[in-house]
C-alpha cells in the first residue's frame, strides 16, 4: 500500500490508496468511501483530481480507514494543512515539520558513516546491487558501472557498504541491500557530502560526451525571484525529488542506475532597489 510519508500532496496519497485498495477489493468504490467518511462521492472525485479539498472534520475518518498509526496520522494532518495554506511563513513551518516526521522513518547517517559519500561509487554500487540478480562477482558489478571502476575501488566500496550495514549476504555468495532511504539529516556541512556533490556534477559534465542525448537529459534555467521565496523554491525542489523517488520505487523492472543533479545557486548579488518587471526574467536552456 502507498506510504503516506512519501507524499507531499495528501490528495495524491488518497488517490493512490484508493486505487491499490480497489485492486484487492473490487467492491471499493467512491460510494463506499463516501459512506465510510461522510463525504459526497462526487466531491471525492474532485478531491482526487485536485480540484478541491476535504473538510478538515473528515480527516479522522480517512485516517481510520487508511489504517494510519499515530505518527502517520500526524503527518497526514500536517500534510493537509501544508497543501491548503497560502502563507509563506506557515508553509515553511509546516514543511519542516513534515521533514521531522519523515526523519523518524529515514535512516540518518552519523558522522562516521559519511564515508559512504566519499565516492559516488558507493551509492551507485549499492543501487546496482538492488536491481541485479547475481551479485556474487564484485568485479563484474564494478565493470557494469558507468564509468566502470577498478576491482580495488569496487571492493573498497563494498567494504564500506558492509561496514555500515547497507548490504547483507543473500545466501548465494552475493548481497542484498538493506535500508531503502538514506539521508545526511538536512543541510550537512560535511566535506564528504560536498565532495560527493562535486563528483556527481563532474559525472554530469562528462555525460555530455559519454552518453547519447536519448540516454540523458541536460538542461538549465536562469530565472529571477524574491529572496524571501527561497524556502518555497527549495521545498518545490524537494517535492520533485521525492516524487521522482516515489515513481522510481514503483518500477517493477528497473534495469539501470541513474544520477540526478538539481543545482540552484545565485548568479548575481542581491539588488537593493529592484525594478518591477512586466514579465519574469527567465531563460530555459536544454542541451540536445
C-alpha positions in Angstrom: 0.0 0.0 0.0 1.2 3.6 -0.5 3.3 5.1 2.2 1.9 8.5 3.3 5.4 9.6 4.4 6.5 9.5 0.8 3.9 12.1 -0.3 3.9 15.9 -0.3 0.3 16.1 -1.5 -2.4 14.4 0.6 -4.8 14.0 -2.3 -2.3 12.1 -4.3 -1.8 9.7 -1.4 -5.6 9.2 -1.0 -6.0 8.6 -4.8 -3.2 6.0 -4.8 -4.5 4.4 -1.7 -8.0 4.1 -3.3 -6.5 2.6 -6.5 -4.5 0.0 -4.6 -7.4 -0.9 -2.2 -9.7 -1.4 -5.2 -7.2 -3.9 -6.6 -7.6 -6.1 -3.5 -11.3 -5.4 -3.0 -13.2 -4.7 -6.2 -16.2 -3.6 -4.2 -14.3 -0.5 -3.1 -16.0 2.5 -4.8 -16.5 6.2 -4.3 -19.9 5.5 -3.0 -18.5 3.0 -0.4 -15.8 5.5 0.6 -18.4 8.3 0.9 -20.4 6.1 3.2 -17.4 5.5 5.4 -16.2 9.1 5.6 -19.4 11.2 5.2 -18.0 12.9 2.0 -20.2 13.1 -1.1 -18.8 10.6 -3.7 -18.9 13.3 -6.4 -16.8 15.6 -4.3 -14.3 12.8 -3.6 -13.8 12.5 -7.4 -12.9 16.3 -7.5 -10.7 15.9 -4.5 -8.7 13.1 -6.1 -8.4 15.3 -9.2 -7.0 18.1 -7.0 -10.0 20.3 -7.9 -11.0 20.7 -4.3 -10.1 19.9 -0.6 -11.6 17.7 2.1 -13.2 19.4 5.1 -10.9 19.1 8.0 -13.6 17.5 10.1 -13.4 14.4 7.8 -9.7 13.8 8.3 -10.2 11.4 11.3 -12.4 9.2 9.1 -9.8 8.9 6.4 -7.0 8.3 9.0 -9.1 5.4 10.4 -10.0 3.9 7.0 -6.4 4.1 5.8 -5.1 2.5 8.9 -2.6 5.2 9.8 -0.7 4.9 13.0 -0.2 8.0 15.3 2.9 9.3 13.6 1.5 8.8 10.1 -1.8 10.3 11.2 0.0 13.4 12.4 1.9 13.6 9.1 -1.4 13.3 7.2 -3.0 16.1 9.1 0.1 18.3 8.7 0.2 17.5 5.0 -3.4 18.6 4.7 -2.6 22.0 6.2 0.5 22.2 4.2 -1.4 21.7 0.9 -4.1 24.2 1.9 -2.1 27.1 3.3 -1.0 30.1 1.1 1.0 31.9 3.8 4.7 31.6 3.0 5.8 31.6 6.7 3.2 28.9 7.6 4.2 26.9 4.5 7.8 26.8 5.5 7.0 25.9 9.1 4.7 23.0 8.0 7.3 21.8 5.5 10.0 21.4 8.1 7.5 19.7 10.5 6.8 17.2 7.7 10.6 16.6 7.3 10.8 16.0 11.1 8.0 13.4 11.0 9.7 11.7 8.0 13.1 11.6 9.6 11.9 9.0 12.1 11.4 6.6 9.2 14.6 7.5 7.3 18.0 6.2 8.3 20.1 9.2 9.2 23.8 8.7 8.6 26.0 9.7 11.5 29.4 11.5 11.1 31.5 8.3 10.8 29.0 6.9 8.3 29.5 9.8 6.0 32.4 7.8 4.5 29.6 6.4 2.3 29.6 9.8 0.5 33.3 9.7 -0.1 32.9 8.2 -3.5 30.0 8.2 -6.0 30.8 4.5 -6.5 29.3 3.5 -3.1 25.9 4.9 -3.9 26.0 3.6 -7.4 27.2 0.1 -6.4 24.5 -0.1 -3.7 21.8 0.8 -6.2 23.2 -1.7 -8.8 23.1 -4.5 -6.2 19.5 -3.6 -5.6 18.5 -4.4 -9.2 21.0 -7.2 -10.0 20.0 -10.9 -9.5 23.5 -12.4 -9.3 25.7 -10.1 -7.1 28.4 -12.6 -6.3 31.1 -11.1 -8.7 32.0 -7.7 -7.3 34.5 -7.1 -10.1 31.7 -7.6 -12.7 29.5 -5.3 -10.8 32.2 -2.6 -10.9 32.6 -3.1 -14.6 28.8 -2.5 -15.1 29.1 1.0 -13.5 29.3 3.9 -16.0 32.1 4.8 -15.9 33.4 1.4 -14.7 35.5 1.3 -11.5 38.6 -0.8 -10.8 38.4 -4.1 -8.8 40.1 -2.4 -5.8 37.6 0.5 -5.9 34.7 -2.0 -6.1 36.0 -3.9 -3.1 36.5 -0.8 -1.1 33.0 0.4 -1.9 31.6 -2.9 -0.9 33.6 -2.9 2.3 32.1 0.5 3.2 28.6 -0.8 2.4 29.2 -3.9 4.6 30.7 -1.9 7.5 27.6 0.4 7.5 25.2 -2.5 7.3 23.8 -1.1 4.0 24.2 -4.6 2.3 23.9 -8.0 3.8 24.7 -11.5 2.5 22.0 -13.0 0.3 22.9 -16.6 1.0 24.3 -17.2 -2.6 27.7 -15.5 -2.1 26.1 -12.2 -3.1 24.5 -9.3 -1.4 21.1 -7.7 -0.7 20.6 -4.0 0.1 19.0 -3.0 3.5 17.6 0.4 4.3 15.9 1.9 1.3 16.3 5.5 2.3 19.5 7.3 3.4 19.8 10.8 4.5 22.5 13.1 5.8 19.9 14.7 8.1 19.4 18.0 6.4 21.9 20.6 5.1 25.0 18.8 6.4 28.2 20.9 6.0 30.5 17.9 5.9 33.3 18.0 3.3 32.4 14.4 2.4 29.0 15.4 1.3 30.3 18.4 -0.6 32.8 16.2 -2.4 30.0 13.8 -3.3 28.1 16.6 -4.9 31.2 17.7 -6.8 31.9 14.2 -8.1 28.4 13.7 -9.4 28.4 17.1 -11.0 31.7 16.2 -12.7 30.0 13.0 -13.9 27.1 15.1 -15.3 29.6 17.2 -17.3 31.3 14.1 -18.6 27.9 12.7 -19.6 27.6 15.3 -22.3 30.3 13.4 -24.3 29.9 9.9 -22.8 26.2 9.3 -23.4 23.9 9.8 -26.3 21.3 12.5 -26.0 18.5 10.0 -25.8 20.2 8.4 -22.7 20.3 11.6 -20.7 18.7 15.0 -20.1 20.9 18.0 -19.6 19.0 21.3 -19.1 19.3 24.6 -17.2 17.1 27.5 -16.3 18.0 31.1 -15.4 15.3 33.0 -13.5 14.7 35.9 -11.1 13.0 35.6 -7.8 12.5 37.4 -4.5 15.0 36.2 -1.9 12.2 35.5 0.6 10.8 33.0 -1.9 13.8 30.8 -1.4 12.3 28.4 1.2 9.3 27.8 -1.0 11.5 27.2 -4.1 13.6 24.7 -2.0 10.5 22.8 -0.9 9.3 22.6 -4.5 12.7 21.0 -5.5 12.3 18.6 -2.6 8.8 17.8 -3.7 10.1 17.0 -7.2 12.9 14.8 -5.8 10.5 12.9 -3.5 8.0 12.4 -6.3 10.7 11.1 -8.6 11.9 8.6 -5.9 8.3 7.6 -5.3 7.8 7.0 -9.1 11.1 5.0 -9.3 10.2 2.7 -6.4 7.1 1.7 -8.4 9.2 0.4 -11.2 8.9 -3.3 -11.3 11.7 -3.9 -13.9 14.5 -1.4 -13.1 17.5 -2.2 -15.2 19.8 0.8 -14.9 21.2 3.1 -12.2 20.8 6.9 -12.8 22.0 10.0 -11.1 20.1 13.3 -11.0 21.7 16.6 -10.1 19.5 19.6 -9.3 21.6 22.7 -8.9 20.2 26.2 -7.9 22.6 28.9 -6.9 22.9 32.8 -7.2 24.2 34.3 -10.4 24.2 37.8 -9.0 24.4 39.8 -5.8 21.1 41.0 -4.3 19.7 44.1 -6.0 19.0 46.7 -3.3 16.4 48.6 -5.3 14.9 46.1 -7.8 12.8 47.3 -10.7 9.3 45.9 -11.2 9.4 43.7 -14.3 6.4 43.3 -16.6 7.3 39.6 -17.1 9.6 37.1 -15.4 13.2 37.3 -16.5 13.8 33.7 -17.2 15.6 31.5 -19.7 15.4 27.8 -20.2 18.2 26.0 -21.9 18.1 22.4 -22.9 21.1 20.6 -24.5 20.2 18.1 -27.2 
